[in-house]
Amino acid sequence: MPEHDGTPANTAGAPLPQPQVEKASHWLPSLVWLVPLLAALIGIGLVAKSYFDEGPTVVVSFRSGEGLEAGKTKVKYKDVDVGQVRAISLSPDLSKVLVTIDMNKDARRFTAADTRFWVVKPRIGVSGVSGLGTLLSGAYIGVDAGKSKESSHDFTGLEKVPQVAGDQKGTYYTLHGESLGSIDAGSPVFYRRIPAGQVISYDLENNGQGVAVKVFVNAPYDQYVGKNTRWWHASGVDLQLDSGGFKLNTQSVAALLVGGIGFESVTGRKPDTVAAAGTEFPLAADQARAMREPDGAPITTVFYFNQSLRGLSPGAPVDFRGIVLGEVRSVGVEFDPVKKDFRMPVTVDMYPGRLGRRFQETVTDDKDRNAGPLVLDRMVSHGLRGQLRTGNLLTGQLYIALDFFPNAAQVKLDMNAYPLEVPTVPNALDELQAQIASIARKLDKVPFDQIGNNLRDSLKSADNLFKKVDSQLVPELQSTLGEARHTFGAAQQVLQQDSPMQSDLRTALQQLTQTLQSLNELSDYLQRHPEALIRAKPQPAKENK
């Protein structure tokens, strides 16, 4: 029997093939390490993809985190998601809320230093209703890309939605006015009653005597803003009640609700040179004041009156023969320790430049300086005085009228005083009241009681006299009248036509008439025959020797 070597044999007795055990042991370790290697590569790829897909991270500070949620609140630009809030925390001093935002990889432009962030919520403002979509979706953070070349990762969020987007074309201007009026951020700016822009913001002037309003005029309307453009309050309802009566002026339906600002050039035409961005303009109270010539710097003056100022209010005009030279700034009361009486000071802003350049040149040769005080001094020296007058009988509004009173006492203005004191005179009604009071004082001095007593005594004396006349003189007067009647009867008998005296008188008159006729005939004859006078002339008698 053959020797068996341990190799399996098939039924036929032939040896079976042996498996390659040594080769399999060399390949198994490489396959095992391939799986973690692939996992590592996938992880590295995911990390790389996450790194390259990850955008910048910014931190925005807000006063409040109302409506914001970490992991949910979106950041949108023109309603497109550009980021998401990752975390919300408080600042170390607890004064602000720090919102960490992960921006998308294509949102690197939103790291410019002048990028603006704000919270979009439902708001109702002068420009309308905004953010209604957030009622269902919740608040989100709005962003406006900046244009600065410098980048930043820390920003301060805006508390209000900006009125102008960064890519909106137009020009910014600054207006300076006395008060804000009825305008607010978002109020429209009108050009010929067409909405041409909006109010961006406003602030108090550094000196506290006015407001600075920043406006934005959209393109292409900004081409109509020139150096001589005038700006004014186009308030919702411009209703004025003054000495001139009622005045109502409006711009549009939008202006009726939210007010606004209007602008236009003096000539009404397109300016040759467009105003540069940031140009500053004065803001007038209304269109009429904006369109008139510049008045220059006002002169603060004061008028003292010794009468009631009821009906005189700030803004009342100061009129010089129909020309408004100023307006009342304030009305007050002041005690005069010298006269121990109250007097009423009225502070007025005067504009003597409205009298014309030619008049000012006659007062001073220096055209560059303000000749206002010299103009007032010259006019006061010629009798210029202030007087209260009634401008409207219906409303009882008063105004200050300036006019010349030649008989007024001479007054010299104190040019070093502030404000300049312009003398006043009482009005006609006050003069009449003073005259009536003077007459009343004089009548009060008349001794009416003594006059009444004397009149009563005189009446008693007259009564006694009438009684004496009735008892003594009347009988004598009756007898005298009887004798006079008898005498008149006798004279009547003498003068009757059939009385002898009348007959003799008629005969005498007839003879006298005949004599006069004869004399007339003789006179005529002598005129015709003057020689008869010679013949009839008697001859002188001869002397007897």
JOTA-V109767 format. One record per residue. N is the residue number from 1. RES is the residue in one small letter. PHI is phi in degrees with one decimal (* if undefined). D_CENTER is the distance of its C-alpha to the mean C-alpha in whole Angstrom. Layout:
n->(N N)
res->(RES RES)
phi->(PHI PHI)
d_center->(D_CENTER D_CENTER)
This chain:
n->(1 2 3 4 5 6 7 8 9 10 11 12 13 14 15 16 17 18 19 20 21 22 23 24 25 26 27 28 29 30 31 32 33 34 35 36 37 38 39 40 41 42 43 44 45 46 47 48 49 50 51 52 53 54 55 56 57 58 59 60 61 62 63 64 65 66 67 68 69 70 71 72 73 74 75 76 77 78 79 80 81 82 83 84 85 86 87 88 89 90 91 92 93 94 95 96 97 98 99 100 101 102 103 104 105 106 107 108 109 110 111 112 113 114 115 116 117 118 119 120 121 122 123 124 125 126 127 128 129 130 131 132 133 134 135 136 137 138 139 140 141 142 143 144 145 146 147 148 149 150 151 152 153 154 155 156 157 158 159 160 161 162 163 164 165 166 167 168 169 170 171 172 173 174 175 176 177 178 179 180 181 182 183 184 185 186 187 188 189 190 191 192 193 194 195 196 197 198 199 200 201 202 203 204 205 206 207 208 209 210 211 212 213 214 215 216 217 218 219 220 221 222 223 224 225 226 227 228 229 230 231 232 233 234 235 236 237 238 239 240 241 242 243 244 245 246 247 248 249 250 251 252 253 254 255 256 257 258 259 260 261 262 263 264 265 266 267 268 269 270 271 272 273 274 275 276 277 278 279 280 281 282 283 284 285 286 287 288 289 290 291 292 293 294 295 296 297 298 299 300 301 302 303 304 305 306 307 308 309 310 311 312 313 314 315 316 317 318 319 320 321 322 323 324 325 326 327 328 329 330 331 332 333 334 335 336 337 338 339 340 341 342 343 344 345 346 347 348 349 350 351 352 353 354 355 356 357 358 359 360 361 362 363 364 365 366 367 368 369 370 371 372 373 374 375 376 377 378 379 380 381 382 383 384 385 386 387 388 389 390 391 392 393 394 395 396 397 398 399 400 401 402 403 404 405 406 407 408 409 410 411 412 413 414 415 416 417 418 419 420 421 422 423 424 425 426 427 428 429 430 431 432 433 434 435 436 437 438 439 440 441 442 443 444 445 446 447 448 449 450 451 452 453 454 455 456 457 458 459 460 461 462 463 464 465 466 467 468 469 470 471 472 473 474 475 476 477 478 479 480 481 482 483 484 485 486 487 488 489 490 491 492 493 494 495 496 497 498 499 500 501 502 503 504 505 506 507 508 509 510 511 512 513 514 515 516 517 518 519 520 521 522 523 524 525 526 527 528 529 530 531 532 533 534 535 536 537 538 539 540 541 542 543 544 545)
res->(m p e h d g t p a n t a g a p l p q p q v e k a s h w l p s l v w l v p l l a a l i g i g l v a k s y f d e g p t v v v s f r s g e g l e a g k t k v k y k d v d v g q v r a i s l s p d l s k v l v t i d m n k d a r r f t a a d t r f w v v k p r i g v s g v s g l g t l l s g a y i g v d a g k s k e s s h d f t g l e k v p q v a g d q k g t y y t l h g e s l g s i d a g s p v f y r r i p a g q v i s y d l e n n g q g v a v k v f v n a p y d q y v g k n t r w w h a s g v d l q l d s g g f k l n t q s v a a l l v g g i g f e s v t g r k p d t v a a a g t e f p l a a d q a r a m r e p d g a p i t t v f y f n q s l r g l s p g a p v d f r g i v l g e v r s v g v e f d p v k k d f r m p v t v d m y p g r l g r r f q e t v t d d k d r n a g p l v l d r m v s h g l r g q l r t g n l l t g q l y i a l d f f p n a a q v k l d m n a y p l e v p t v p n a l d e l q a q i a s i a r k l d k v p f d q i g n n l r d s l k s a d n l f k k v d s q l v p e l q s t l g e a r h t f g a a q q v l q q d s p m q s d l r t a l q q l t q t l q s l n e l s d y l q r h p e a l i r a k p q p a k e n k)
phi->(* -70.1 -75.2 -91.1 -100.5 90.8 -88.0 -63.2 -127.8 -81.6 -66.2 -83.2 92.7 -85.6 -71.6 -86.5 -70.9 -93.0 -69.1 -84.5 -71.2 -70.1 -67.4 -63.0 -67.2 -82.4 -89.6 -61.7 -62.7 -66.4 -70.1 -65.7 -80.5 -70.9 -66.0 -63.5 -64.5 -64.2 -63.0 -64.6 -64.6 -63.6 -63.2 -62.3 -65.0 -66.5 -64.2 -64.0 -63.2 -63.0 -67.2 -74.8 -83.1 -78.4 -90.5 -71.2 -111.3 -124.9 -121.0 -117.0 -100.6 -126.4 -72.4 -144.0 -101.7 -60.1 83.4 -101.2 -136.7 -68.0 82.2 -124.4 -67.2 -94.5 -113.4 -126.0 -127.5 54.6 65.4 -114.4 -68.6 -124.7 177.9 -151.1 -73.4 -92.8 -149.0 -130.1 -144.6 -98.3 -71.4 -57.1 -90.6 62.5 -92.5 -138.4 -109.5 -98.6 -111.6 -91.6 -123.2 -96.8 -87.2 -68.4 -65.2 -91.2 -112.0 -69.3 -66.5 -84.1 -99.7 -61.0 -62.6 -99.8 -68.7 -115.7 -123.8 -156.0 -94.2 -96.9 -136.5 -60.7 -135.3 -122.6 -134.7 -67.0 -86.7 127.9 -100.4 -134.1 74.0 -65.6 -64.8 -80.1 -62.7 -101.4 -86.2 92.7 -68.6 -138.8 -101.4 -89.9 -138.2 -129.6 -65.8 -88.5 -116.5 -71.0 -82.5 -87.0 -108.5 -154.5 -121.2 -122.8 -135.9 -109.5 -71.1 -82.8 -85.0 -125.1 -69.0 -64.9 -79.3 -126.5 -75.7 -65.9 -96.3 -80.2 -87.9 162.2 -137.5 -93.9 -138.2 -120.3 -114.2 -120.5 -131.9 -77.5 -149.0 -77.1 66.8 -103.0 -87.7 -150.5 -60.4 100.2 -64.9 -74.9 -112.8 -109.0 -125.6 54.3 66.5 -103.2 -60.7 -121.8 174.6 -155.2 -80.9 -88.6 -160.2 -149.3 -157.8 -78.4 -63.4 -62.3 -85.0 75.1 -106.4 -178.5 -127.8 -112.2 -115.3 -98.9 -123.0 -126.7 -105.3 -69.2 -76.8 -97.7 -71.1 -68.9 -73.4 -95.2 -98.6 -118.0 -68.0 -100.9 -72.5 -108.5 -123.2 -151.8 -73.5 -102.7 -67.4 -55.5 -132.4 -92.0 -106.2 -119.2 -124.4 -139.2 -65.6 -88.7 106.3 -91.4 -134.8 -125.2 -143.3 -133.8 -102.4 -160.5 -64.0 -63.1 -67.7 -62.6 -94.7 -120.9 72.5 162.6 -130.5 -111.4 -145.0 -169.3 -78.1 -64.6 -81.3 80.5 -114.4 -66.3 -69.0 -71.2 -120.1 -78.9 -67.7 -73.3 -62.3 86.4 -62.8 -102.6 -133.1 -76.6 -111.4 -85.6 -74.5 -152.6 -68.8 -61.9 -71.3 -69.5 -84.8 -79.1 -62.7 -59.4 -89.9 78.7 -70.6 -75.0 -108.4 -79.6 -126.1 -136.8 -116.3 -106.2 -120.3 -109.5 -147.9 -68.0 -104.9 -63.4 103.7 -102.8 -125.3 -56.7 98.2 -65.3 -76.7 -110.3 -107.7 -122.5 52.9 94.3 -103.0 -79.5 -97.7 177.1 -147.9 -74.6 -93.4 -154.0 -127.5 -142.8 -138.1 -146.6 -92.8 -95.3 -69.9 -75.8 -86.8 55.0 -150.4 -94.8 -131.6 -108.1 -82.7 -122.9 -85.5 -132.6 -95.0 -101.6 -126.8 -62.8 -61.2 -70.4 -76.4 108.7 -66.2 -64.5 -66.5 -65.8 -68.0 -74.0 -89.1 -137.3 -87.6 -87.1 -79.4 -85.1 -92.0 -78.6 -90.5 -56.3 -59.5 -66.2 -63.1 -63.0 -61.8 -64.9 -70.1 -66.2 -64.0 -97.5 102.7 -70.7 -140.0 -97.5 -146.4 -79.1 -136.8 -86.1 -92.0 -146.2 -69.5 -71.4 -95.1 74.5 -71.4 -107.9 -144.7 -100.3 -103.3 -104.6 -159.1 -93.2 -122.7 -60.6 -86.4 -71.6 -66.9 -67.8 -133.6 -112.4 -70.5 -88.0 -68.6 -91.1 -80.6 -136.2 -79.1 -67.7 -94.6 -95.3 -67.8 -129.0 -132.9 -70.7 -81.3 -62.1 -66.2 -65.8 -62.3 -63.1 -63.1 -64.6 -64.4 -63.5 -64.8 -64.8 -63.0 -63.7 -65.1 -66.8 -64.6 -67.3 -82.8 -71.0 -79.6 -64.1 -64.4 -65.6 -62.3 -65.9 -65.0 -63.1 -64.9 -64.5 -64.8 -64.7 -65.9 -64.0 -63.0 -64.0 -65.1 -64.2 -64.7 -63.9 -65.7 -64.7 -60.0 -69.5 -91.1 -109.4 -81.8 -64.0 -61.0 -63.9 -64.7 -67.7 -67.3 -64.6 -68.3 -66.6 -65.2 -64.2 -66.0 -63.5 -63.8 -63.9 -67.6 -65.3 -65.4 -68.3 -64.1 -64.8 -90.6 -67.0 -69.8 -94.3 -81.4 -56.5 -64.8 -65.0 -65.3 -61.6 -65.8 -67.4 -62.5 -62.4 -68.5 -65.8 -62.6 -63.2 -65.1 -64.1 -62.5 -65.0 -65.0 -62.8 -63.3 -64.2 -63.9 -62.2 -64.4 -66.7 -63.5 -66.9 -67.6 -80.4 -125.8 -70.0 -67.0 -64.3 -68.3 -71.2 -66.3 -82.4 -69.8 -69.7 -79.6 -67.1 -75.9 -76.5 -75.7 -80.5 -85.5)
d_center->(140 137 135 132 129 126 125 124 126 125 128 130 130 128 125 121 119 117 113 111 110 109 107 105 104 103 100 98 97 94 93 92 90 88 86 84 84 82 80 79 78 76 74 74 72 70 69 68 67 64 64 63 61 59 55 53 52 49 48 44 42 40 39 40 43 42 44 46 50 52 54 52 49 48 46 45 43 42 44 47 49 49 50 51 50 54 53 50 50 48 48 50 47 46 43 43 44 46 47 50 50 53 51 54 56 54 50 51 48 46 47 45 43 39 40 38 39 37 39 38 38 36 32 30 26 23 26 28 31 34 37 39 42 42 43 47 47 45 43 43 42 40 41 39 42 40 41 42 46 46 48 47 48 46 42 39 38 34 33 31 32 31 28 30 34 36 38 34 34 30 28 26 23 21 17 15 12 10 10 12 10 13 15 19 22 23 20 21 20 20 21 21 21 24 24 25 24 23 21 24 22 20 20 19 19 23 21 19 16 14 15 18 18 21 22 25 25 28 31 31 28 27 29 26 24 25 24 22 20 16 14 11 10 12 12 15 13 10 10 8 10 10 13 13 14 13 11 13 13 15 17 20 22 21 18 18 20 19 15 16 15 16 17 19 21 20 23 23 26 28 28 31 31 29 27 29 29 26 24 21 18 14 12 9 5 7 10 10 9 11 14 14 16 16 15 17 17 15 18 17 18 19 20 23 23 27 25 23 20 19 16 14 11 9 6 9 10 13 15 19 21 18 16 13 14 11 9 10 10 13 16 19 23 26 30 31 35 36 36 36 33 29 26 23 21 17 16 14 13 15 15 19 19 17 21 23 25 28 27 26 30 31 30 31 34 32 30 29 27 24 25 22 24 27 25 24 27 29 27 27 31 31 30 26 24 21 22 20 20 19 17 18 21 21 18 19 15 16 14 16 18 20 24 27 30 33 35 33 34 34 32 32 29 30 29 29 27 24 22 23 24 23 25 25 27 27 26 29 29 29 32 34 33 35 38 38 39 41 43 43 45 47 48 49 51 53 57 57 59 62 61 62 65 66 65 67 70 70 70 73 75 74 76 79 79 79 82 84 83 84 87 89 87 87 91 91 89 91 94 92 91 94 96 93 94 97 97 95 97 100 98 97 101 101 99 100 101 105 105 108 105 103 107 108 104 104 108 107 104 106 108 105 104 107 108 104 106 109 107 105 108 109 106 106 110 110 107 109 112 111 115 116 114 116 120 119 118 121 123 124 127 130 131 134 137)
